[in-house]
């Protein structure tokens, strides 16, 4: 195995999802190779990514030829064509790709992807739909799932919290969440102390379990 830079990622299937993943990874400083079987799409991306190659990703030889072994991480953005998605993950798995991320369009599709070797399965529509519902239904602004049920989130403070100190709110006792800091638009982050007063228009930065954070955000 080469010293596959952990900064190098291959993105297979440059549709709406894969294209966005590729573009964002590039923006975040990673080298990205894009793979798509569609010549027109390969042309569209040719001057935007580090490398773009035309290949059928279900074909082991084709993947080997484009230098897939140089990479330690792959994202499979193929969704609509479930067969191509599954065969691509299987092929990557058989080629020994250390880390495989794949998009699924249904729960069953996701289960198959896991069974043929995907390490991480993403459900873009389901995840986004759930996130939007949470944003609408609560004071939750954003949530980062840290795994193991833990989260860091930004939450709009309840009306009656404005002007009170963190100690006074007692959210740790009531909800089990910890207020880590306060972010006010236009100002930086103020790290919370027991005496910190909650200003109007701010977002509370809180940590806790996902359940605790959600209970606090909807209380
Ligand atoms: P999205 O909904 O995110 O646009 P699609 O499933 O419609 O996702 O797009 C998948 C992309 O993957 C398309 O650009 C298509 O050309 C490409 N693709 C599909 N099958 C293969 C394959 N076997 N090898 C390489 N690329 C493929």
Boltz pocket constraint, residues with backbone or C-beta under 6 A from the ligand:
constraints:
  - pocket:
      binder: B
      contacts: [[A, 12], [A, 13], [A, 14], [A, 15], [A, 16], [A, 17], [A, 18], [A, 35], [A, 36], [A, 37], [A, 38], [A, 41], [A, 55], [A, 56], [A, 57], [A, 58], [A, 77], [A, 78], [A, 79], [A, 80], [A, 81], [A, 84]]
      max_distance: 6.0
